Amino acid sequence: MGSIQQVKTVYFWIPSGAGNTTISSGTLDSWNSVGSLNLQPAATNYQVFVSLEVNTNTQYLSFNVTPTDYDSRPMFSTSGITNPSDKEPSPFIQISEIGLQSQNNEQIKIVSITGENTTDSTLTKMIDEQNSLQIPPTYVQKMYFDEVYFARSAENYLHHQIPDERTHPPLGKLMQASGLAVFGDTPFGWRIFGVIFGTLMIPLMYLLGKKLFGTWIGGFSAAFLFSFDFMHFTMARIGTADTYVVFFSLLSQLFFLIYFMNVAKNGWKTSIVPLFLAVIFFGLGFSTKWFTLFGAAGMFFLLVALRLRDVKKLKGTLSDKYVAFFNYPALLLLGFIGITIGIYFVTYIPDVLAGDSWGTIFNLQNAMFSFHSGLTSDDSFSSPWWSWPFMVRPGGNVPRWFDITYLPNNVNSTISAFGNPIVWWIGFAAVVVLAGMVVYKSGILQGISSRKRIIKFNLKQTDLPIIFITVVFFFSWLPYVIISRATYTYHFYLSVPLLCLALTYFINKYWEKPFGKVAAIAVFAATVGMFIAFYPVISGMPVSNDYIHNLKWFQSWFFAP
C-alpha cells in the first residue's frame, strides 16, 4: 500500500469459481493472520463481491487463496440434459479485483501486488482497476438477485457458449447480450437494454390508453401512472428478462385491441394485419418467458367470445354455425400461431451454434416445464397470488427483497420489488368495480335471479374498454391460483398495466367534470409523492436505517433489518 494504513475491510470481486482465503498482515518476513473468508458463499454467485473486516494497521497484506470444486455446467446437466461444454466440477476460483477500505470508510489504493515464489504477470489484473472501484461498494458493481442467472447467460451468449440459465427461453438473455456487445461486459451493459425497453413502455401505455378510451387524458393517465409505479421502475433497472416480457405483452395488447375494436365495429372483413402483429409480439414475449401466455389467453378468449356472438346470430343449422366459426380468419390465426412457434425455436439457434443439438433443445422444453412445476418450496420472500394487489401477507413478506448492502454509519442500500400504493390499491379497486359492471351489464345476475339457463348479454360497443381491461387482467393474474410453484410479487408485473388502465377508465370518464379534474390531479400528485418517498428502497439509493424503517407500514414490509 506504499505506507502503513489503517485497513478496516478487504473486498474481493469474484466473477466465478469457488474457494477460500486466509488473510494476514505484517511484513514481508513476518505475517500475522487477521481472518479467513469464503470467496464464494453461494453456489449460484457470479460477478459479486465478498468482504471481510480485518481492522489492522499495516503496509502489507498477504492472501493465501485455495480454490475448491466449482460446477460450471449449465442448468439441467444433472437432470439428463447434457451439454457439449459440460465439465465435471474441479477446483477453480477467479478474482478480478481486490479493494481496501480505511477506518474512515474511504478507499486505500493498492500500489503493487506480488506472488510468492512466482512471476505471474496476471496478478496485476487484480489491482488494475483501482480508480474504477466503488468503496464501499453497492449493487452498482456486482450482480444482484436473478442477474446471476440472466446476465451471466448473456455473457455466455456473447462468448458463443451454452448459457448457464436454461429454465427460461433465450430471447431476453440474447437482448442483454446485445447490451454487453455495445456497452461492454459491465453492470451498465447488462442492465441498459432493460432501461431502454422500460422507457419505451411509457409511450406504449399512452398509445394503449389513447386507443382504448379515445382521448388524450386516457393516454396520458395510463402512461403517467405506469411511469411512477415502483414495480415498473425496479424491474426496468435489473438485468433480468421480465421487462422484455411486459414490453412485448403491451405491444401484443395494443395491436390486438386495434383488431378487436375494428372487428366489433366493422365486422370480420377488417384488416388482419393488426392481429398478425399481435400474435408475433406474443411469440416474442413467449420466447422470453412463458408466463406471457396468461394475458394472451385472455385476448384469445375475447376473440372467441366475439366470434361466438356473431355466429349465434347466423341463420342455419348447428353444423352450418360450426363451419362458420372456423371461417376466415380462424384458419389464418392458426397459421399465425405456427409462425410464433417457429420464432420460439429460432431464438435457440445460438445454442445450436454453440454445440447443442435440436434434440437437446426439444428435451430442454420438458425439463423447463418440470423445473417450474416442481419448484414448490417457499421462502420468506415468496408470496401467494391473492396477496399481490394488497401488498400485505400475514406471516411473510410481500415486497420481494432483491438486494441489501450494509454501508457504514447506519446506512443501507436496498432494492425491493412491489407496487406504488396509489396505483395498486386504487387500481385494484377500480378493476373490481369494472368487473362488477361487466357482470351487471351482461345480464348474468338477471339470468341467475330468474333461473334461466340462457342469459342475454347486453354489452355494447362503449363497454369494450371495460371488457378488455377486466378479462385481460384476470387472465393475467388468476392462473396463479392453480400454479403450485413458489411465486413472488414480481409475477404480478404483467397485470400492473391493467391496474393503470382500470384507474384511467374513471379518470377519463369524469375528467370533464370539475370534481373529476380535482380527483385526478390528487391521484397524480399522490402517485408522485409515493414514488419520491419510497424511492430509496426501490432504487438502492443509500439512506439511513431510520428512514427505511419509517416506510415499513406493515409487518410484512421488509426493506432492511
Secondary structure, DSSP 8 states (H G I E B T S, - for coil): --S-EEEEEEEEEESEEEEEEEEEEE-SS-EEEEEEEES--STT--SEEEEEEEEEEESEEEEEEEE-EE----TTGGGT---TT----EEEEE--EEEEEETTS-EE-------TT---GGGGGGSTTGGG--SS--GGGS--TTHHHHHHHHHHHHTT---S--SS-SHHHHHHHHHHHHH-SSHHHHHHHHHHHHHHHHHHHHHHHHHHHSSHHHHHHHHHHHHT-HHHHHHHTSSSSHHHHHHHHHHHHHHHHHHHHHHHHH-TTS-SHHHHHHHHHHHHHHTT-TTHHHHHHHHHHHHHHHHHHHHHTS-S-HHHHHHHHTTTTHHHHHHHHHHHHHHHHHTTHHHHHTT--HHHHHHHHHHHHHHHHH-----TT---GGGTTTT--TTS--SEEEEEEEETTTEEEEEEE---HIIIIIHHHHHHHHHHHHHHHHTHHHHHHHT-SS------GGGHHHHHHHHHHHHHHGGGGS--S---GGGGGGGHHHHHHHHHHHHHHHTTSHHHHHHHHHHHHHHHHHHHHHHHHHH---EEHHHHHHT--STT--S--
